[in-house]
Amino acid sequence: MSKPVVATTSLAGCFGCHMSLLDIDDRILQLIDLVEFHKSPVDDIKTFSKMCDIGIIEGGCCNSENVHVLQDFRKNCKILISLGECAIMGGLPAMRNGIPVKECLEEGYLDGPTVDENKKGARIIPNDEELPMILDKVYPCHEIVKVDYFIPGCPPRADLIWEALVALVTGNELKIPYEVLKFD
C-alpha cells in the first residue's frame, strides 16, 4: 500500500509553523514512515508532479503570488489544512489591514526610519511586472479557497501537529488533550 502524499508551503508568515513541524523531533522519522513529502521545504521539491493527499498551508495571502500558490495547492491536494494563525486569520501580517496599501508602501520605501535620507530624490516604490501585486489586505486562506481543516496556534505546538497528522493519515479519531491546545 502506498503512503499518503503530503505537500507543505509557507505564504505570508514567518515560517514558524514549519519550524514547529520540525519540533516533533525524532517523531519526524516516524512521520516519514507514514507519509511521503512532496513539494515542500522539507524535501525541496518546488513543483507538483502528482496529486497529493494532504496540503498544509502556513501563512495568509498578502499578494498575487500567495493567491496563485494557494489555488495551486487546492487544485493539487485532496485535503487542505490551514496551519497556524496567519493561515486561519491573517495573523501578524494582517495588522496592516486597516492601513491603505499606498500608505504602507510609502512608509516602507519613501518615509520610513530606515530609508536613506541622502537619497531623497532617488527613492521609489518598486513597481516591476515581475513583482507580485500586493493585495488590499491580508486574507486568511479560507477566504480564497475551501479549507478542510484548521490547526490553531502561533505557531501550533509540535504535539498538536503530530497528533493531527497521525490521526488524519491513519484514519483514527483526533483526540487532543487540553494541554496540547491551550495558549497559556
LINMOMO-V651278 format. One record per run of one state. SS is the DSSP state (alpha for helix, beta for strand, coil for the rest). FROM is the first residue (numbers start at 1). TO is the last residue. If there is no record, write none. Layout:
# LINMOMO-V651278
ss = (SS & SS)
from = (FROM & FROM)
to = (TO & TO)
This chain:
# LINMOMO-V651278
ss = (coil & beta & coil & beta & coil & alpha & coil & alpha & beta & coil & beta & coil & beta & alpha & beta & coil & alpha & coil & alpha & coil & alpha & coil & alpha & coil & beta & coil & alpha & coil & beta & coil & alpha & coil & alpha & coil)
from = (1 & 4 & 11 & 12 & 13 & 16 & 23 & 27 & 35 & 38 & 52 & 59 & 60 & 64 & 77 & 84 & 85 & 90 & 92 & 99 & 101 & 112 & 117 & 123 & 134 & 140 & 141 & 144 & 149 & 152 & 158 & 171 & 178 & 182)
to = (3 & 10 & 11 & 12 & 15 & 22 & 26 & 34 & 37 & 51 & 58 & 59 & 63 & 76 & 83 & 84 & 89 & 91 & 98 & 100 & 111 & 116 & 122 & 133 & 139 & 140 & 143 & 148 & 151 & 157 & 170 & 177 & 181 & 184)
